[in-house]
Amino acid sequence: MPEPLVSIRGLDVRFNGIPALRGIDLDVGRGEAVGLVGESGCGKSVTWLAALGLLPHTAKVAGSVRLEGRELLGAASGALDNVRGGRVAMIFQDPASALNPVQRVGRQVGEALKLHRGMDDKAARAETRRLFELVGIPDPARRIDVYPHEMSGGQNQRVMIAMALAGQPELLVADEPTTALDATIQAQILDLLRRLQRETGMALVLISHDLGVVADMCSRVCVMYAGRIVEQAPSEQIFARPAHPYTQGLLGALPDMVGPRRRLSAIPGGVPEPWNLPSGCAFSPRCHLATPACSLQPPLLRVEDGHEAACIHLHAREGVFA
């Protein structure tokens, strides 16, 4: 097997002693599209903020994050500056807060071009205009000189994508890139990401609550719960044959687009607070299959080729929350 572009092993994050991540293992190959799904607070965003050294100093981070064999955790800030926005770029959830409101959007993209590609002012302005055209911003020559508040939410999201592309990244981490956008704009942004990945060959990590989006965009899916990956598999396997009760519950809450209407099922209870995690499997208080054996946390176990789930009840795959 070829060496993955990014390899995360045993990633553990704690804030004031409270666990946020509990031993994340994740590989992302070159050109691969990986989806991270799960309820809010399960650690999807924290995984990549920790990997890129973007967490506050109060966070205690342990484990290993390697970019083509080069360790990133604990690396000097200068070395990370060359990685962040260069080899690995991230689109944050809210472009309104990620963009500087008192700087013109073209200047903000130009700063990334100067930092990562060594361009002068004239070259950076010309490349910014090209990137604006690439991401579908109308009238790019004029839009370069406007402020974020003069653009719509969808246009600001495109500016964020242009900024992420400025360093010609090998991996793009898109953290809820369609948050607060209407359905039409969401579709346009996702089509844009799909086209850019195809044309540039970059890898993509898509963090999303929308399972339909992940199914359409990603070749592999990782399901997270309470700071752990509880299931991972190729998209077609995880949507056709989910093995973990939590994944089954997520899919059971989705309406069917064809066939007779049915009552949607819901996962009982709520996600446990990080400071009050149950012993063993964190999902066991909400699981219809829970037994005393669930007091021990199982590792990821093989379901079939390329498909793993952290559950001792792997034989029960369907109808758990029906």
C-alpha positions in Angstrom: 0.0 0.0 0.0 1.3 3.5 -0.8 2.2 5.7 2.1 -0.8 7.9 3.1 -0.5 11.7 2.6 -1.5 12.2 6.3 -1.3 9.6 9.0 -2.9 10.3 12.4 -2.2 7.8 15.2 -3.4 7.8 18.8 -4.4 11.5 18.7 -5.5 12.5 22.2 -6.7 16.0 23.2 -7.7 17.2 26.6 -8.8 20.6 27.8 -8.2 21.1 31.6 -8.0 17.3 31.9 -11.3 16.7 30.1 -11.0 14.5 27.1 -12.1 15.9 23.7 -10.4 13.2 21.5 -9.6 9.7 22.7 -7.1 8.0 20.4 -8.0 8.9 16.9 -6.4 6.8 14.1 -7.0 8.1 10.6 -5.2 8.0 7.2 -5.9 10.2 4.2 -4.4 9.2 0.9 -3.4 11.4 -2.0 -6.4 12.5 -4.0 -8.8 10.7 -1.6 -12.1 12.2 -0.4 -12.8 11.3 3.2 -16.0 12.3 5.1 -16.1 12.8 8.9 -19.6 12.6 10.3 -21.2 12.6 13.8 -23.2 14.8 16.1 -22.0 18.2 17.3 -19.2 17.9 19.9 -17.9 14.5 18.8 -14.5 15.9 17.9 -14.6 16.3 14.1 -13.2 19.8 14.0 -10.9 19.4 17.0 -9.2 16.5 15.1 -7.9 18.7 12.4 -7.4 21.8 14.6 -5.1 19.6 16.7 -3.4 18.1 13.7 -2.5 21.6 12.4 -1.5 23.0 15.7 -4.4 25.5 15.9 -5.6 24.7 19.4 -5.0 27.0 22.3 -2.0 26.4 24.6 -4.3 25.1 27.3 -5.0 22.0 25.2 -2.9 19.0 25.9 -2.3 17.1 22.7 -0.6 13.7 22.4 -0.1 11.2 19.7 1.3 11.5 16.2 0.3 13.4 13.1 2.6 12.7 10.1 2.5 14.5 6.7 4.3 12.1 4.3 6.3 10.8 7.3 7.1 14.2 8.7 5.9 14.7 12.3 3.7 17.8 12.8 2.8 17.5 16.5 5.4 19.5 18.4 7.0 20.9 15.3 8.4 24.5 15.4 5.9 27.2 14.5 7.9 28.2 11.4 7.7 24.7 10.0 4.0 24.6 10.7 3.5 27.9 8.9 4.8 26.3 5.8 2.3 23.5 6.1 -0.8 25.4 7.2 -2.3 27.1 4.2 0.5 25.6 2.0 0.5 21.8 1.9 -2.7 21.6 4.0 -5.4 24.2 3.9 -8.6 24.5 5.9 -12.0 26.1 5.2 -13.6 27.1 8.5 -17.3 26.8 9.3 -18.2 30.5 9.3 -16.6 32.7 6.6 -18.1 35.8 8.2 -15.9 35.3 11.3 -12.9 33.8 9.4 -12.5 36.8 7.1 -11.1 40.1 8.4 -14.0 42.6 8.2 -11.7 45.6 7.8 -9.6 44.3 5.0 -10.6 44.0 1.4 -11.1 40.3 0.4 -8.5 40.5 -2.4 -5.8 41.7 0.0 -6.6 38.8 2.3 -6.2 36.2 -0.5 -3.1 38.1 -1.7 -1.4 37.7 1.7 -1.7 33.9 1.3 -0.2 34.1 -2.1 2.7 36.2 -0.9 3.4 33.9 2.0 3.1 30.5 0.3 4.1 31.3 -3.2 6.4 34.3 -2.8 4.5 36.6 -5.2 4.9 40.4 -5.4 1.9 42.7 -5.2 1.2 42.8 -8.9 1.5 39.0 -9.4 -0.6 38.4 -6.3 -3.4 40.6 -7.5 -3.5 38.9 -10.9 -3.5 35.5 -9.3 -6.3 36.5 -6.9 -8.4 37.6 -9.8 -7.7 34.2 -11.5 -8.7 32.3 -8.3 -11.9 34.4 -8.0 -12.8 33.4 -11.5 -11.9 29.7 -10.7 -14.3 29.6 -7.7 -17.1 31.4 -9.6 -17.2 34.8 -8.1 -18.9 37.1 -10.6 -17.1 40.3 -11.8 -13.8 39.3 -10.1 -11.9 42.4 -11.2 -14.3 44.5 -9.0 -14.9 42.0 -6.2 -11.2 42.0 -5.4 -11.6 45.4 -3.8 -14.7 45.0 -1.7 -15.1 44.2 2.0 -16.6 40.9 3.3 -19.8 42.7 4.4 -20.4 43.8 0.8 -20.7 40.1 -0.4 -23.2 37.4 0.3 -22.6 34.4 2.5 -22.1 32.2 -0.5 -19.6 34.6 -2.1 -17.7 34.9 1.1 -17.5 31.1 1.2 -16.0 31.2 -2.3 -13.4 33.7 -1.1 -12.5 31.3 1.7 -12.1 28.5 -0.9 -10.0 30.8 -3.1 -7.8 31.6 0.0 -7.4 27.9 0.7 -6.4 27.2 -2.9 -3.8 30.0 -2.9 -1.1 27.8 -1.5 -1.9 25.0 -3.9 -2.6 22.5 -1.1 -2.2 18.8 -1.3 -5.0 18.4 1.3 -8.1 20.6 1.8 -10.0 20.2 5.0 -13.6 21.6 4.5 -15.2 22.1 7.9 -19.0 22.4 7.3 -18.4 24.4 4.2 -22.1 24.9 3.5 -23.2 26.0 7.0 -25.9 28.8 6.9 -26.2 28.7 3.1 -29.4 28.1 1.3 -29.9 24.8 -0.6 -29.1 26.3 -4.1 -25.8 27.9 -2.9 -24.9 24.7 -1.0 -25.2 22.7 -4.2 -23.0 25.2 -6.0 -20.3 25.1 -3.3 -20.2 21.3 -3.3 -20.1 21.1 -7.0 -17.2 23.6 -6.9 -15.3 21.5 -4.4 -15.9 18.4 -6.4 -14.6 20.0 -9.6 -11.6 21.5 -7.9 -10.6 18.2 -6.4 -10.9 16.5 -9.8 -8.9 19.2 -11.6 -6.1 19.7 -9.0 -5.9 16.1 -7.7 -5.8 17.3 -4.0 -7.2 15.2 -1.2 -10.3 16.3 0.6 -11.6 15.9 4.1 -15.2 16.9 4.4 -16.6 17.5 7.9 -20.3 17.5 7.8 -23.6 16.6 9.6 -25.2 16.0 6.2 -24.9 12.3 5.4 -26.4 12.9 1.9 -23.6 15.3 1.1 -20.9 12.9 2.4 -22.4 10.0 0.4 -22.2 12.1 -2.7 -18.8 13.7 -2.2 -16.7 11.1 -0.4 -15.2 7.7 -1.2 -14.6 6.8 2.4 -16.5 7.7 5.6 -15.5 7.9 9.2 -18.2 8.1 11.9 -17.2 9.8 15.2 -18.8 9.6 18.6 -17.6 11.1 21.9 -14.1 11.7 20.7 -13.5 8.4 18.9 -13.9 6.9 15.5 -16.6 4.2 15.9 -16.9 3.1 12.3 -15.0 3.6 9.0 -15.6 2.1 5.6 -16.0 2.9 1.9 -19.1 5.0 1.4 -21.1 2.4 -0.4 -20.5 -0.2 2.4 -21.3 2.1 5.3 -24.5 3.3 3.7 -25.6 -0.1 2.5 -24.4 -2.2 5.5 -23.8 0.0 8.6 -22.3 -2.1 11.4 -22.2 0.1 14.5 -25.6 0.9 16.2 -24.8 4.6 16.2 -24.3 4.6 12.4 -27.5 2.6 12.0 -29.3 5.2 14.1 -28.0 8.1 12.1 -29.1 6.5 8.9 -32.4 5.5 10.4 -33.2 9.2 11.0 -32.9 10.0 7.3 -36.0 10.0 5.2 -36.2 7.7 2.2 -36.3 9.5 -1.2 -38.1 6.7 -2.9 -40.7 4.1 -1.8 -43.4 4.4 0.8 -43.3 6.9 3.6 -42.2 5.7 7.0 -41.9 7.1 10.5 -38.3 8.3 11.1 -36.5 6.7 14.0 -34.6 8.7 16.6 -31.6 7.7 18.7 -32.7 7.9 22.3 -30.9 10.1 24.8 -28.1 12.5 24.1 -24.4 12.6 23.6 -22.6 12.3 27.0 -20.7 15.3 28.3 -16.9 14.9 28.0 -16.5 15.1 31.7 -19.1 12.4 32.4 -18.3 9.7 29.9 -19.6 6.2 30.8 -17.0 3.5 31.3 -16.5 1.3 28.2 -18.5 2.1 25.1 -19.6 5.7 25.2 -22.7 4.9 23.1 -23.9 2.1 25.4 -26.4 4.2 27.5 -28.3 5.0 24.2 -27.9 1.6 22.6 -30.7 -1.0 22.4 -28.1 -3.7 22.1 -26.1 -2.8 25.3 -25.1 -5.6 27.5 -22.7 -5.8 30.5 -19.9 -6.7 28.1 -20.2 -3.1 26.8 -18.5 -1.9 30.0 -15.3 -2.5 28.1 -14.5 -0.3 25.1 -13.8 -2.5 22.0 -11.2 -1.4 19.5 -12.1 -1.1 15.8 -12.9 -4.6 14.7 -13.0 -5.9 11.1 -16.4 -6.2 9.5 -15.3 -6.9 6.0 -12.4 -5.7 3.8 -11.8 -2.0 4.5 -14.8 -1.8 6.9 -14.2 -1.6 10.7 -16.5 -0.8 13.6 -16.0 -0.5 17.4 -18.8 -2.7 18.6 -19.0 -6.2 19.9 -22.5 -6.7 18.3 -21.3 -6.6 14.7 -23.8 -9.3 13.7 -26.8 -7.0 14.4 -26.6 -4.6 11.5 -30.2 -3.6 10.6 -33.3 -2.4 12.3 -31.7 -1.5 15.7 -33.7 1.7 16.0 -36.6 0.8 13.8 
